[in-house]
């Protein structure tokens, strides 16, 4: 049946996550302030937005992908939103109800459903990128889904059938070559594959990296010379999932390690370095040092800071904060430094500095972090040059997401640009696109685009500048 949240007790179907139930397009939006003339393009953000009431326990990672987009040009703004029309969702629409379970309570659909929609629904709900002219909506358990410029769905894209297995929601694009580096983890052996797609969109390299078990790897990093993976004990257990429990669970008794291999190299070349157990959903960036070491910044938690199925929710003390690893692949060690003890996640940079020694990091500012919910309410700017922090909070009782950096096409410095973020006022449930000057976020918004509807909290997105 169609989604009805009026009596639900599921926390991820109410409040800041409450789904919207329609698709729309609105032009000539009201703008407070002035949109910079150099901002020409589209801000797109993906998120979890189920169309039908779930069959069982619902996890925020389960929902159907929905893209919210704001097009900017000549100081004007247009809004549109579209579901990602996955094969599984199309079958559910035909039947008028949910047919798939989720990460907290897996349900194997009937054979006639899986034959048409797949065993697991490819929700494509986590990120949306553009590479080689293609817009790809991503989730880490399936192939990417190609979308048109108007956000309508083309279908799953497998790089001319060269992609074996799923694709991460967090690829990294090398700014020097335009090549897209990514991986895919699997519940079945081989558990990890690494791929390279050239600047023209052709998958040119794939290799298997041997792991002892299936683990949930959400993100990774590259440098000019290396690829760095973190093998952390968030174990995926197929039998546990099939028995109705969450498939992913934290095993802090198991070892953790960092793997370093050459950029574009063979999986057999990877070298592993043991570290203390921890979990990282999102990394900031990485770069090589002059003496052959690697610096990695990421949002590290002492354990997986979420739960699936019957696992208890971690306490508020299990929250990610910004850390740095100094890795020596030759000596085989990694020195960990905590850069700040405040909760922080959803990090972004100027993507032109991917794999390079960048100065500025932009992270979600935590408004609240407890057992019931996590709310970001602003952006924190970290200056690596002086190890200093500057915050901008969007407002009291506000919720925000990932602040995406949009580079000024006329700029030359790393922080020449703006930070774009969907922000919702929790008192009246109104949403807006907030634009901050990355040079000084403390000055407040340079512009705010008032949106025609509430935008639920979501995951990741990007700024796609014109021309495409």
BALOKE-357685 format. One record per residue (C-alpha): residue in one letter; x, y, z. Coordinates in steps of 0.1 Angstrom, whole numbers, plus 5000, padded with zeros to 4 digits. Example, Ala and Ser with C-alpha at 12.3 -4.5 7.8 and 13.67 -1.06 7.14 Angstrom:
   rest     c1     c2     c3
      A   5123   4955   5078
      S   5137   4989   5071
***
This chain:
   rest     c1     c2     c3
      X   5000   5000   5000
      X   5011   5036   4995
      X   5031   5051   5023
      X   5012   5063   5053
      X   5033   5077   5082
      X   5004   5090   5103
      X   5006   5061   5128
      X   5041   5048   5123
      X   5067   5044   5152
      X   5096   5039   5128
      X   5120   5068   5136
      X   5134   5070   5100
      X   5099   5076   5086
      X   5091   5106   5108
      X   5107   5139   5117
      X   5135   5151   5095
      X   5134   5118   5075
      X   5097   5118   5068
      X   5093   5110   5031
      X   5075   5131   5005
      X   5049   5115   4984
      X   5050   5132   4950
      X   5072   5145   4922
      X   5070   5181   4911
      X   5088   5210   4893
      X   5087   5246   4903
      X   5102   5276   4884
      X   5109   5311   4895
      X   5116   5304   4931
      X   5119   5332   4956
      X   5155   5341   4964
      X   5166   5360   4995
      X   5199   5378   4988
      X   5216   5373   4954
      X   5227   5341   4938
      X   5262   5346   4924
      X   5262   5350   4886
      X   5290   5325   4884
      X   5268   5298   4899
      X   5254   5282   4868
      X   5244   5245   4870
      X   5225   5221   4891
      X   5228   5211   4928
      X   5216   5176   4932
      X   5212   5155   4963
      X   5201   5119   4967
      X   5183   5103   4997
      X   5161   5076   5010
      X   5124   5081   5002
      X   5102   5049   5003
      X   5071   5051   4981
      X   5053   5022   4999
      X   5049   5013   5036
      X   5077   4989   5046
      X   5071   4952   5051
      X   5089   4951   5084
      X   5114   4971   5104
      X   5127   5000   5084
      X   5162   5013   5082
      X   5171   5047   5067
      X   5193   5030   5042
      X   5163   5010   5028
      X   5142   5037   5010
      X   5138   5043   4973
      X   5162   5068   4959
      X   5149   5103   4953
      X   5169   5131   4937
      X   5162   5167   4948
      X   5176   5193   4924
      X   5179   5230   4922
      X   5190   5245   4889
      X   5207   5279   4891
      X   5213   5303   4862
      X   5213   5341   4859
      X   5203   5345   4895
      X   5172   5324   4890
      X   5163   5290   4905
      X   5142   5260   4896
      X   5134   5230   4918
      X   5125   5194   4908
      X   5124   5160   4925
      X   5122   5125   4910
      X   5123   5090   4923
      X   5149   5067   4909
      X   5127   5042   4890
      X   5145   5010   4898
      X   5134   4977   4884
      X   5122   4967   4919
      X   5102   4999   4924
      X   5085   4995   4891
      X   5073   4960   4901
      X   5061   4974   4934
      X   5042   5002   4917
      X   5024   4976   4895
      X   5014   4956   4926
      X   5007   4987   4947
      X   5027   4976   4977
      X   5062   4970   4990
      X   5076   4936   4980
      X   5112   4939   4994
      X   5124   4939   5030
      X   5154   4959   5042
      X   5187   4959   5060
      X   5170   4955   5095
      X   5146   4928   5084
      X   5153   4911   5051
      X   5124   4896   5031
      X   5131   4875   5000
      X   5105   4884   4974
      X   5086   4858   4954
      X   5105   4843   4924
      X   5084   4862   4899
      X   5093   4894   4916
      X   5131   4887   4918
      X   5131   4876   4882
      X   5119   4911   4872
      X   5132   4933   4900
      X   5162   4915   4913
      X   5168   4897   4947
      X   5178   4930   4963
      X   5162   4962   4952
      X   5187   4986   4936
      X   5174   5017   4954
      X   5202   5039   4941
      X   5196   5062   4971
      X   5230   5072   4984
      X   5248   5096   4959
      X   5245   5111   4925
      X   5276   5120   4904
      X   5284   5130   4868
      X   5313   5114   4850
      X   5320   5113   4812
      X   5287   5131   4806
      X   5266   5105   4825
      X   5246   5111   4856
      X   5248   5081   4879
      X   5227   5075   4910
      X   5246   5051   4933
      X   5242   5027   4962
      X   5270   5004   4973
      X   5252   4971   4969
      X   5244   4973   4931
      X   5253   4987   4898
      X   5249   5024   4891
      X   5216   5037   4877
      X   5219   5062   4848
      X   5196   5093   4849
      X   5188   5118   4822
      X   5193   5156   4827
      X   5156   5159   4838
      X   5163   5132   4864
      X   5141   5105   4847
      X   5156   5071   4848
      X   5174   5054   4820
      X   5183   5022   4838
      X   5211   5003   4853
      X   5245   5010   4838
      X   5273   4984   4837
      X   5299   5001   4815
      X   5291   4979   4785
      X   5288   4948   4807
      X   5324   4952   4819
      X   5314   4959   4855
      X   5315   4927   4876
      X   5297   4932   4909
      X   5284   4964   4926
      X   5298   4999   4926
      X   5305   5020   4957
      X   5285   5052   4963
      X   5318   5071   4969
      X   5340   5069   4938
      X   5370   5092   4936
      X   5378   5111   4904
      X   5415   5119   4898
      X   5417   5156   4888
      X   5449   5150   4868
      X   5435   5124   4845
      X   5397   5126   4848
      X   5397   5088   4856
      X   5372   5075   4881
      X   5385   5051   4907
      X   5360   5030   4926
      X   5354   4997   4943
      X   5326   4973   4951
      X   5322   4951   4981
      X   5302   4919   4980
      X   5286   4895   5005
      X   5301   4867   4985
      X   5337   4859   4975
      X   5356   4877   4961
      X   5346   4903   4987
      X   5363   4933   4972
      X   5370   4945   4937
      X   5388   4977   4925
      X   5380   4994   4892
      X   5392   5023   4870
      X   5371   5041   4844
      X   5389   5064   4821
      X   5379   5100   4814
      X   5358   5089   4784
      X   5337   5066   4806
      X   5353   5032   4796
      X   5360   5007   4823
      X   5397   5000   4816
      X   5409   4981   4847
      X   5395   4957   4873
      X   5412   4936   4900
      X   5402   4915   4930
      X   5416   4923   4964
      X   5415   4893   4987
      X   5397   4897   5021
      X   5391   4871   5048
      X   5355   4880   5052
      X   5328   4902   5038
      X   5328   4936   5055
      X   5309   4968   5048
      X   5333   4992   5031
      X   5315   5025   5025
      X   5343   5048   5014
      X   5380   5048   5004
      X   5407   5073   4993
      X   5433   5078   4965
      X   5465   5098   4963
      X   5486   5106   4932
      X   5503   5073   4937
      X   5482   5050   4958
      X   5448   5035   4966
      X   5440   5031   5003
      X   5413   5007   5017
      X   5403   5003   5053
      X   5393   4967   5062
      X   5372   4973   5094
      X   5351   4947   5113
      X   5316   4957   5102
      X   5309   4921   5091
      X   5282   4912   5066
      X   5267   4878   5073
      X   5243   4864   5047
      X   5229   4837   5069
      X   5222   4862   5097
      X   5204   4884   5071
      X   5183   4855   5057
      X   5172   4845   5092
      X   5155   4879   5096
      X   5182   4898   5114
      X   5204   4926   5101
      X   5230   4914   5078
      X   5257   4939   5089
      X   5269   4938   5125
      X   5298   4951   5145
      X   5326   4926   5155
      X   5350   4946   5175
      X   5368   4914   5185
      X   5381   4910   5150
      X   5412   4927   5136
      X   5412   4959   5116
      X   5438   4970   5090
      X   5447   4995   5063
      X   5456   4983   5028
      X   5478   5004   5004
      X   5483   4995   4968
      X   5495   5014   4936
      X   5469   5036   4919
      X   5456   5015   4890
      X   5475   4985   4903
      X   5468   4948   4908
      X   5451   4936   4940
      X   5480   4912   4947
      X   5502   4943   4953
      X   5483   4955   4983
      X   5501   4958   5016
      X   5482   4955   5049
      X   5489   4974   5081
      X   5471   4964   5113
      X   5453   4991   5133
      X   5430   4992   5163
      X   5393   4984   5155
      X   5373   5014   5145
      X   5348   5024   5118
      X   5348   5051   5091
      X   5318   5059   5070
      X   5334   5089   5053
      X   5369   5100   5045
      X   5379   5136   5038
      X   5409   5131   5015
      X   5444   5117   5013
      X   5478   5128   4999
      X   5513   5116   4994
      X   5542   5132   5014
      X   5576   5140   5001
      X   5592   5112   5022
      X   5569   5085   5008
      X   5542   5084   5035
      X   5505   5089   5031
      X   5482   5112   5050
      X   5446   5102   5054
      X   5419   5124   5071
      X   5386   5108   5080
      X   5357   5107   5104
      X   5366   5079   5127
      X   5344   5063   5154
      X   5354   5037   5179
      X   5328   5013   5165
      X   5302   5013   5138
      X   5280   5043   5148
      X   5247   5028   5136
      X   5230   4994   5139
      X   5211   4970   5118
      X   5184   4946   5129
      X   5186   4932   5164
      X   5219   4949   5173
      X   5214   4976   5200
      X   5219   5012   5189
      X   5254   5024   5199
      X   5254   5050   5227
      X   5261   5087   5220
      X   5297   5082   5229
      X   5301   5062   5197
      X   5303   5090   5173
      X   5327   5099   5145
      X   5352   5128   5149
      X   5380   5140   5126
      X   5411   5119   5128
      X   5443   5116   5107
      X   5464   5086   5099
      X   5500   5090   5089
      X   5508   5058   5070
      X   5542   5044   5062
      X   5538   5016   5037
      X   5574   5007   5037
      X   5577   5004   5075
      X   5542   4990   5078
      X   5528   5013   5104
      X   5501   5039   5108
      X   5501   5067   5134
      X   5467   5079   5144
      X   5460   5115   5156
      X   5426   5128   5167
      X   5422   5163   5153
      X   5391   5172   5173
      X   5368   5155   5197
      X   5336   5170   5185
      X   5312   5148   5165
      X   5316   5154   5128
      X   5308   5136   5095
      X   5297   5143   5059
      X   5331   5158   5050
      X   5336   5175   5017
      X   5365   5194   5000
      X   5371   5212   4967
      X   5371   5181   4945
      X   5398   5195   4923
      X   5422   5186   4952
      X   5412   5149   4954
      X   5443   5130   4963
      X   5463   5162   4968
      X   5474   5181   4998
      X   5444   5203   5003
      X   5440   5229   5030
      X   5402   5233   5036
      X   5377   5207   5048
      X   5340   5212   5052
      X   5321   5190   5077
      X   5286   5187   5091
      X   5283   5206   5123
      X   5265   5185   5149
      X   5234   5200   5166
      X   5225   5169   5185
      X   5239   5134   5188
      X   5221   5108   5209
      X   5205   5074   5208
      X   5174   5086   5191
      X   5187   5108   5163
      X   5216   5127   5148
      X   5210   5162   5135
      X   5235   5183   5116
      X   5226   5220   5119
      X   5255   5238   5102
      X   5289   5235   5086
      X   5323   5234   5102
      X   5353   5246   5082
      X   5386   5231   5092
      X   5418   5249   5081
      X   5446   5223   5080
      X   5472   5251   5077
      X   5466   5263   5113
      X   5445   5234   5127
      X   5417   5259   5133
      X   5379   5256   5131
      X   5352   5280   5121
      X   5315   5271   5124
      X   5283   5284   5108
      X   5250   5273   5123
      X   5221   5277   5100
      X   5197   5285   5128
      X   5180   5273   5160
      X   5159   5242   5155
      X   5173   5237   5120
      X   5185   5205   5102
      X   5210   5204   5074
      X   5231   5179   5055
      X   5263   5177   5036
      X   5277   5211   5025
      X   5289   5206   4989
      X   5316   5228   4975
      X   5308   5246   4943
      X   5340   5261   4927
      X   5340   5296   4913
      X   5349   5291   4876
      X   5367   5324   4877
      X   5387   5316   4908
      X   5421   5302   4913
      X   5425   5296   4951
      X   5414   5264   4967
      X   5385   5280   4986
      X   5373   5302   4958
      X   5337   5291   4957
      X   5305   5285   4977
      X   5290   5259   5000
      X   5255   5246   4990
      X   5232   5228   5015
      X   5196   5219   5019
      X   5184   5233   5053
      X   5150   5227   5070
      X   5134   5248   5097
      X   5121   5222   5122
      X   5095   5247   5136
      X   5076   5253   5104
      X   5090   5224   5082
      X   5101   5247   5054
      X   5132   5240   5034
      X   5157   5262   5015
      X   5189   5259   4996
      X   5215   5280   5015
      X   5245   5294   4997
      X   5276   5304   5018
      X   5308   5320   5007
      X   5335   5295   5014
      X   5360   5322   5021
      X   5341   5332   5053
      X   5311   5312   5064
      X   5306   5334   5095
      X   5292   5362   5073
      X   5261   5341   5068
      X   5243   5332   5035
      X   5249   5352   5004
      X   5217   5338   4991
      X   5188   5315   5002
      X   5165   5298   4977
      X   5131   5292   4993
      X   5119   5258   4982
      X   5083   5250   4975
      X   5083   5219   4997
      X   5101   5203   5026
      X   5131   5183   5016
      X   5137   5153   5038
      X   5172   5147   5053
      X   5192   5126   5029
      X   5227   5115   5020
      X   5250   5128   4994
      X   5250   5149   4963
      X   5271   5172   4940
      X   5272   5205   4922
      X   5272   5199   4884
      X   5284   5231   4868
      X   5275   5242   4833
      X   5284   5234   4806
      X   5278   5196   4811
***
